[in-house]
């Protein structure tokens, strides 16, 4: 049965390219037949290696000369369980890749550290890791009117130094990251870089860690619900932080990824239905922890919600409850 499945999966060109062919009525030579079987066995072994869950296939993709190179690579490796693509240049995504869906697969797309690597689309970029999948983007610039990441059903998403670029026409664009149903998302940035995600949602026992400076012009909205959690660490302004239904929100108001001690500011904070917002304060160890109360403009606490302040300079002291 395994042999039949592998034969079915083999590309037709691979099956056809055996060393010898025979015509009707011709006596088959045993040595030539054996060579054909050896060739087929080699193709099957190569395919087994490519679809093995523990095996990582790594390829270089250069979009400088061919903007469609990434589309071709993803299509050719559609059956690979663990795929790493080291990409350079500006890649134009087609209809199949701009709405990429992963199931039971791992995809790592790494941009060139020496130059800008761009994935662009005239309509949208919608990457989905669904059902025990892994999606990782590193050193990539995304350019499209709409950019969405949906990580769901026990999947993981990692975005490191991912920049977002608005379309050249200057129209507003939508960006959204969702972690749902016991999934995990890590968004991180190196010193001096800011993240421009507009809306970040964690729901149904999911977790998001946002370890990056936030673009103050964007003021993103964070929605955390249904026993989920979010961790925020970095400089910038959060427009909305909504923590509800037994969820846990954690903010670090001390040295961020750039090494400065500027606080993370939240314009609107809502802690409801048994959720907890815990803030670690006092970046320079010379201020009273209450100072962090000034880092939000509007705060709503009801239905069993709690706000705690923890002094990072005295971690053994119990957190203070803010009424």
C-alpha positions in Angstrom: 0.0 0.0 0.0 2.8 2.4 0.9 4.4 1.8 -2.5 1.1 2.5 -4.3 0.7 5.8 -2.4 4.2 6.9 -3.3 3.8 5.9 -6.9 0.6 8.0 -7.0 2.5 11.0 -5.5 5.4 10.8 -7.8 5.3 13.5 -10.5 4.4 12.1 -13.9 7.6 13.3 -15.4 9.7 11.4 -12.8 7.8 8.2 -13.5 8.2 8.5 -17.2 11.9 9.2 -17.2 13.2 5.7 -16.8 16.3 4.6 -18.6 14.6 2.2 -21.0 11.2 1.9 -22.8 9.7 -1.0 -24.6 7.2 -1.4 -27.4 4.4 -3.9 -27.8 5.7 -7.3 -28.9 9.3 -6.5 -27.9 11.1 -9.0 -25.7 12.0 -7.2 -22.5 15.7 -7.5 -21.5 16.1 -8.5 -17.8 19.1 -6.2 -17.3 17.2 -3.2 -18.8 14.1 -4.0 -16.7 16.3 -4.1 -13.5 17.8 -0.7 -14.4 14.2 0.7 -14.8 13.3 -0.7 -11.4 16.4 0.7 -9.8 15.6 4.1 -11.3 12.1 4.0 -9.9 13.3 2.9 -6.5 15.6 5.9 -6.4 12.7 8.2 -7.3 10.6 6.7 -4.5 13.4 7.0 -2.0 13.9 10.7 -2.9 10.1 11.3 -2.5 10.1 9.5 0.9 12.9 11.8 2.0 11.0 14.9 0.9 7.7 14.1 2.5 9.2 12.7 5.8 7.9 15.0 8.6 11.3 15.1 10.3 13.2 16.2 7.2 13.8 19.8 6.3 14.2 20.9 2.7 16.1 24.1 2.3 16.2 26.1 -1.0 17.4 29.5 -2.2 14.8 31.6 -4.1 16.0 34.6 -6.1 13.2 36.9 -7.2 15.6 39.6 -8.5 15.5 38.1 -12.0 12.2 36.3 -11.7 9.5 37.9 -9.5 7.5 34.6 -9.7 10.3 32.5 -8.3 8.7 32.2 -4.9 5.4 31.0 -6.4 7.2 28.4 -8.4 9.2 27.1 -5.4 6.1 26.8 -3.2 4.2 25.0 -6.0 7.1 22.5 -6.6 7.4 21.8 -2.9 3.7 21.6 -2.1 4.1 18.1 -0.6 7.1 18.9 1.6 6.3 18.8 5.3 9.2 21.1 6.5 10.3 23.7 4.0 12.8 26.5 4.4 13.1 29.1 1.7 15.9 31.7 1.7 14.5 34.5 -0.4 16.1 37.6 -2.0 14.7 40.3 -4.2 11.1 41.4 -4.7 8.6 38.6 -5.1 5.2 39.1 -6.6 2.7 36.7 -5.1 0.1 35.1 -7.4 -3.4 33.9 -6.5 -2.2 30.6 -5.1 0.5 32.0 -2.8 -1.1 35.3 -1.7 -3.8 33.2 0.1 -1.4 30.4 1.3 -2.9 27.8 3.6 -0.7 25.3 5.6 -2.0 22.2 7.3 0.3 19.7 9.1 3.3 21.5 7.5 6.1 23.9 8.5 7.2 26.8 6.3 10.1 29.0 7.0 10.6 32.1 4.8 13.9 34.0 5.5 14.7 37.3 3.8 18.2 38.4 2.8 19.9 40.1 5.7 22.1 42.2 3.3 19.3 43.7 1.3 15.5 44.2 1.4 13.4 41.2 0.6 9.8 42.0 -0.3 6.7 39.9 -0.8 4.1 42.0 -2.6 0.6 41.5 -3.9 -1.8 44.0 -5.8 -4.8 42.7 -3.8 -3.9 41.0 -0.4 -1.6 38.7 1.4 -3.4 36.2 3.6 -1.2 33.5 5.2 -2.9 30.8 7.2 -1.4 28.2 9.4 -4.2 25.8 10.3 -4.2 22.5 12.1 -0.8 21.8 13.7 1.2 24.0 11.2 4.1 26.3 11.6 4.7 29.6 9.7 7.8 31.6 10.3 8.8 34.9 8.5 12.2 36.6 9.1 13.6 39.8 7.6 10.7 40.2 5.3 8.8 43.3 4.0 5.2 42.7 3.1 3.4 45.1 0.7 -0.3 44.8 -0.1 -3.6 46.7 0.5 -4.6 44.0 3.1 -2.2 41.8 5.1 -3.6 39.1 7.4 -2.1 36.2 9.4 -4.4 33.6 10.8 -2.8 31.0 13.1 -5.2 28.4 14.4 -5.9 24.9 15.7 -2.7 24.1 17.6 -0.5 26.0 15.1 2.4 28.4 15.6 3.4 31.7 13.9 6.7 33.5 14.3 7.4 36.9 12.8 10.8 38.4 13.3 11.7 41.8 11.9 8.7 41.7 9.5 8.0 45.2 8.1 4.7 46.3 6.6 4.6 48.6 3.6 1.5 50.5 2.4 0.7 50.3 -1.3 2.3 52.8 -3.5 -1.0 54.6 -4.1 -0.9 55.6 -0.4 -4.4 54.3 0.5 -5.0 52.9 4.0 -4.2 49.3 4.4 -5.5 46.6 6.8 -3.2 44.4 8.9 -4.5 41.8 11.3 -2.9 38.9 13.2 -5.1 36.3 14.8 -4.2 33.4 17.1 -7.1 31.0 17.7 -7.8 27.7 19.3 -4.7 26.8 21.3 -2.3 28.5 19.0 0.8 30.6 19.6 2.2 33.7 17.9 5.5 35.4 18.5 6.1 38.9 17.0 9.6 40.3 17.7 11.8 43.1 16.3 15.4 44.1 16.6 16.6 47.4 18.0 15.5 50.4 16.1 12.6 48.6 14.2 8.9 49.2 14.9 6.0 46.9 14.1 2.9 48.3 12.3 0.3 45.6 12.9 -3.1 47.4 13.3 -5.1 44.7 15.1 -3.9 41.7 17.1 -6.3 39.1 18.4 -5.8 36.1 20.7 -8.8 33.9 21.4 -9.7 30.5 22.8 -6.7 29.4 24.9 -4.1 31.1 22.6 -1.0 33.2 23.4 0.6 36.1 21.6 4.0 37.6 22.6 4.6 41.1 21.1 8.3 41.8 21.8 8.9 44.8 19.7 8.6 48.6 19.5 5.2 49.7 18.4 4.8 52.3 15.7 3.2 55.3 17.6 1.4 56.4 14.4 -0.5 53.1 14.2 -1.7 52.7 17.8 -2.7 49.0 17.4 -5.7 47.3 19.0 -5.1 44.1 21.1 -8.1 41.9 21.8 -7.5 39.0 24.2 -10.4 36.7 25.1 -11.5 33.2 26.2 -8.6 32.3 28.6 -5.9 33.6 26.2 -2.9 35.7 27.0 -0.8 38.5 25.6 2.7 39.8 26.6 3.7 43.3 25.5 7.2 44.6 25.8 8.5 47.6 23.9 8.2 51.3 23.4 5.1 52.9 21.8 1.4 53.6 22.1 -1.3 50.9 22.2 -4.6 52.2 21.1 -6.8 49.6 22.8 -6.0 46.7 25.1 -9.1 44.6 25.8 -8.6 41.7 28.1 -11.7 39.6 28.8 -13.2 36.3 29.9 -10.5 34.8 32.2 -7.6 36.1 30.1 -4.2 37.3 31.2 -2.5 40.4 29.9 1.1 41.3 30.8 2.9 44.6 30.0 6.5 45.4 30.8 7.1 49.1 31.3 10.8 48.9 31.6 13.8 48.7 29.2 12.5 47.6 25.9 14.2 46.2 22.8 16.0 49.5 22.2 17.4 49.6 25.7 15.6 52.8 26.7 13.2 53.0 29.7 10.3 54.8 27.9 7.0 53.2 29.0 4.5 51.4 26.9 1.4 53.7 26.8 -2.1 52.3 26.5 -4.8 54.8 25.5 -7.8 52.6 26.4 -7.6 49.6 28.8 -10.4 47.2 29.5 -10.1 44.3 32.0 -13.4 42.4 32.4 -15.0 39.0 33.3 -12.3 37.6 35.6 -9.3 38.7 33.5 -6.0 40.0 34.9 -3.8 42.8 33.7 -0.4 42.8 35.4 2.1 45.6 34.8 5.8 45.5 35.7 7.0 49.0 36.4 9.9 51.1 37.6 12.3 51.0 34.7 15.2 52.8 36.5 14.5 51.5 40.1 14.2 55.0 41.4 10.4 55.6 41.0 7.5 54.5 42.9 5.6 51.7 41.0 2.4 53.8 41.1 3.8 55.9 38.3 2.7 53.3 35.8 -0.9 54.3 36.5 -0.3 57.4 34.3 0.4 55.2 31.2 -3.2 54.9 30.2 -5.9 57.4 29.5 -9.1 55.4 29.9 -9.5 52.3 32.1 -12.5 50.0 32.6 -12.5 47.3 35.2 -15.6 45.3 36.0 -17.0 41.7 36.4 -14.1 40.4 38.4 -11.3 42.0 36.4 -8.1 42.8 38.3 -5.2 45.2 37.6 -1.9 44.5 39.4 1.4 46.5 39.5 4.6 44.6 40.2 7.8 46.6 41.0 10.5 44.8 39.0 13.2 46.2 41.3 11.7 44.4 44.3 10.3 41.1 42.7 9.8 39.5 46.1 7.3 42.1 47.1 3.6 41.2 46.4 2.0 43.0 43.5 -0.2 46.0 44.3 -3.8 45.8 43.4 -5.1 48.9 41.5 -8.8 49.7 42.1 
